[in-house]
C-alpha cells in the first residue's frame, strides 16, 4: 500500500480543493466518476467515531469503504450494479496498517430506494456520491433502476427523493448524511441539479448542516469543454456541492431550522 496518508490535512472551511488525489491504501482514479478519498475521510473523521457504522448506498469503486477500514468504522456498502460491487470488493481487500481499530464490512447488491436488511435507526453516518443524471452511464441502460440512466431532471430527483426517504429511515437521530452532487448544463444554460437534490432531502425531513463547495480537478471532459467555452459563450462548471444533512432529534424544534426571507 502506498503511504502518503501522512499528507492528509483535516478541512476546516466550507471550500475544499484537492488538486492531488490521495493515493494511500488501494485508492486510485481508475473507476470513472469516483471522488477523492480526502472527501469521505474528512466526513468520517468529523461526523463519526471508532466503531460506528457507516453506510454508502451507492458504493461505486469502494472509496468510502476503504476509508472506513482504515479508520476503524464498520461499513455497509450497497450498489445496484454487480460490476461495481466486484470492483469495490477487490479495492477493499487489503491488509490494514498495524494498530488500526478492528472493523467489519458488508457489500451486497442493493438499491438506495429499498435498503432491505438495514434496520431503521441503525446507521451512524451516511457518505455517498450518486451519479449526476446520465452524464456517466454506469450500466448503459442494462440495469433497471440505475439512476445513471436517467436523463430527466424531474425523474432523477423523484428517484433521489425515494432514496432519501430510505436514508432517513435507516440513520439514527442526530446523525449525519453527506452527499456529493454536481450541476450540469442543458442547451448551454445552467441546471442547478445539486440544489434540486438538496430540496428533496429537505422534503423527507433532513435539515442542512453544511454546504461545502468542492473544487473540481482532473475531470476527463474538461479539455473538450475548454475548447468550447468561446464557441458557446459558457463558463466551465468547476465545482460540486457536498451537502451535510442531519436527521433531527425528536425534541428538536424544526421551526428553528426553517429559514424564510420574511422572518
N, C-alpha and C positions, 0 to 999 in steps of 0.2 A: 504493500500500500504506500502511496505517496504521502509525504508528511509535511505539507506546507500549511497544515492546520494552525500552526502557531502564528500565522499571519492574520488570523481572523480577529476582527475587532467588532465588539458589540455596538450596534447602531443606537444613537440617542436622539436623532432628529426625524422629521417626517419626510425627508428626502433621502432615498437610498440609491447608491450608484456603485456597481461592481464591474468596472471595465475588465478585470481579470477574474474569470470564473474560478471558484475553488476547485482544486484537483486532488484533494485528500481522499483517502479510502478508495472506493471504486468509482467515484464521481467522474463523469465525462459528458461532453456535449453531443454525443452521437445520437441520442434519442431526440428527434426534432421537436422543438417546442418546449423542452423541459426548462425548468428555471434553475438559476444559480443556487448552489447549496447554501450560500450565505443567507438566503431568504428564509427557508424553513429553520435553519439553525438559530437565527435571531428570534424567530417567533417561538420556537420550542423553549429556548433559554428564558425568554421573558415571561411567557404565559403558562409554563408548566414546571413540574419538579420531578426529580428522580423517582421512578416507579409509577408515574402517571401513565394513562392510556391515551394515545394519540391516534386519530383516525384520518386517513386520506381516502375519500371515496372515489377518487379518480387517480389511481396511483401512478399511471403512466410508466416512466422508466425507473421509479422507485426512489427518487431523490429524498423525499420526506422520510421514507423508511430507513434509508442509510443513516440519516442524521439521528433518528430515534435509536438505532442500535448503538451509535457512538456516544449518545448522551444518556443511555440507561432508561429510556422510555419504552413502555410496551406499545407495540404498533399493530394497528388493524388496517390493512390495505384492501381496497375493493376496486375492480375495474370491469367494465362491460366488455372489454376486448381481451380475449385469451392470449393474444400475442404480446400485449403489454405485460400481462402477468408473468409470462415466461421471461421477459427481459428483466422485470423487477426482481424475480426470484434469483436470477443469475447475479444481478447487481448487489443484492443484499446478502449473498453468500460469501462472507469473508470473516477472517478472524479479527475480532476487536482487540484494540491495544490492552495491555495489562492494566489492571485496576479499573477497567470500565465496569460500571454497575451492571449486574445481570438484568436482562430483559427478555421478553418474548415477542414473537411477531407471527401474524396470520395473514396470508394472502389468499384471497378467494375471488372467484368470478362473482360480480355483483353490480347492481345498478344504484346510483345515488338516489334515485326516486323510490327505491324499495330496499331498504337496508335490513333485509331479513336476517335474523340471527343476532342482531345487535340490540341489546336491551335498551329500553328507554332510560334516560338519565344515567348513562353508564360511562360516557366518554368525557375525558378531562380537557381535551383540546382537539380541534379540527384544523388541519392545514391542507389546502388543496389548490390546484391550478387547472381550471377547466379549459376546454378548447374555446377559442374566440370565434363563435359561429363555425362556418365551414372553411375558414382560412387555411387550416391544415386538416385534411380529411384522413383520419387515422384508420378507417376501415373501408373507405371508398364506396360507401353505401351498402356494404355486405352485412353489416350488423344492425339489426333492427333496434332502434332506440339510441343509437350512437349520436350524442349531441354534436359531434364534429361533422355530421352530415346535414345539419340544419342550416339553411341559408336565410330563412325568415327571422328577422329580429324579434318579432312578436312571439312566434312559435318557440324560438330558443329561450326567451325569457319566461314563457309559460312553463317550459320543462325545467328550467333552473329553479323556478319557484316551487315546483313539486319536490325537487331535490332539497331545497332549503327547508321545506316543511319536515322532511325526514331528518335533516341535520339538527333541527331544533328539537325534535323528539329525542334523539339519542344522546345529546350533550347534556351535561349536568348544569344545574342552575349556577349562575355567576361564573361560568366558564366561557372560553373564547373560541371563536371560529374565524380563521383567517383565509381569505380567498384573493388570489392574484388574478386580475382580469384586465384586458386592454380594450382599446377602442378601435374603430375602423372607419373606412370611408365608403360611400356609395355615390356614384355619379359625381365624384370629386368633393362631395360635401361630408362634413364630419358626422359620424354616428357615435354618440356617447354611450356605447354599449355598457361600459363599466357602471355608469350611473343608473342605467336601466336595471342592471343586475342588482345594484345596491338597493334600489327601491323594492325589489322583490324580496330581498332578505328582511328588510324592514317590515314588509307586509305580513310576514309569518310570525313576527314577534321579536326578532333580534333588535338590539339597539347598537348604534355605531360608536365604537370606542376610538378608532383611529382611521384616517385616510392617508396612507403613505404613498407618496409619489416615487415610483421606482424608475430610474433612467434606464433606457433600453440600449443594449450594446450587442454587437456581433450578430445582428439579425440578418439571415441569409438573403432576404428580399431587399435589404436597404440599397445595395449597389444599383439594382434596377430602378427603384423609385427615385434615387438621387438624380438619375438621368432624365426623370420625367417631371421634376418639380417645376421647371420653367415652362415646359410644354403644356401642363395642365394648371399652372399657377396655384400649386398647393404646397403646404408645408409637410415635411416628413413627421409622422407620429412617432416620437422617440421616447414615450413614457407609458407606463402602465400604472394601475391603481392596486394597491394592496390594502384591502379593507379588513379591519379587525372588528368583528362584531362580538357583542356579549349577550348571553342569554340571561335576562334579568332574573333576580330573585323574586319570589312570591311577594315579599314585603316591599319591593321597590314601588315607588310611586311613578308610574310611567309618564305622567304629565311632566315630570322633571326632565325627561329626555326627548320630548317632542317640541321642536323649535318652530316658531312662527315669526314672520316679519311683523305681525300685528301685536306681539306681546308688549 
